[in-house]
Amino acid sequence: MKIEKTLVTPLIAMELLKKNIGNRAIKKPTVLRYSNEMKGGRWKENTGELIKLNSKGETLDGQHRLHAVVHSGCSINFHFAYDLQDEIFDVLDSGSLRNASDSFFISNIKNSNALPSMISLSHQLMTGRKDKMVKSYRLSTIQLLEEYNNNPIFWDSVSKDSINWYNNFSKILSPSTIGGCYSVFSKRSSNDAVGFMTELCCGLNITNSSVNILRNILIKDKIATRKMAMDLKLALIIKTWNLYRTNSTLKIIKWDSTVEKFPIIL
């Protein structure tokens, strides 16, 4: 086996893919995500990940990166491992890719297990893509880290408060749901966001009866056999937040996706 660093142009990538025989099916969202990283100048070339070829020049590992080069039209430097045995292909997929939580942990970011999901949900809610989320628009690990590093004090505070509320609410809502919603609400009103989340998760000194109605809905869902869809849960949380913000109340809090649009956060 020999390893070399090579600049791969879209033309070279296409030639390599012509020899891509017997590899796994292409995941289009993955190709689109890689392509967006390349076009946005965020692709990291020196990660230690190799494009692996056998003695015939056939690609054993790296087809998604090659497809992304073609799709993006960018020329990217990759490290190639040549002359590998075909048998290695059987075990290449048995390992796990480094996910966002791993990268946050390596970067010494607190609450690394939950924080990436909080930022991801916050992004989805802010861009209005929560109800019909397209995978290719999800933030990549690099983008999640960039979002965190743009405002680390804010996100450290969000994650710390969200974990506390998660424990106070007997783990009825996930940290990512609490943190994602709280981060967006706080951008509307920091004081209202703290007040709403404290009332919802702690159940103390509730000033709006709609909050108590939502608490009961969420508690019943936690012990129910058939769980509430995430979009419905988020819609109810946002509706109740809007009632809290406008000092309004409802006797019944519900959302029907067949007749209502996903609620806008006030």
Secondary structure, DSSP 8 states (H G I E B T S, - for coil): -EEEEEEE-HHHHHHHHHT--S-----HHHHHHHHHHHHTT---S-SS-EEEEETTS-EEE-HHHHHHHHHHT--EEEEEEEEE-GGGHHHHTTS----HHHHHHHTT-TTTTTHHHHHHHHHHHHTT-STT--GGGS--HHHHHHHHHHSHHHHHHHHHHHHHHHHHTTTSS-HHHHHHHHHHHHHH-HHHHHHHHHHHHH--S---HHHHHHHHHHHHHHH-SS---HHHHHHHHHHHHHHHHTT---S-----TTTS------
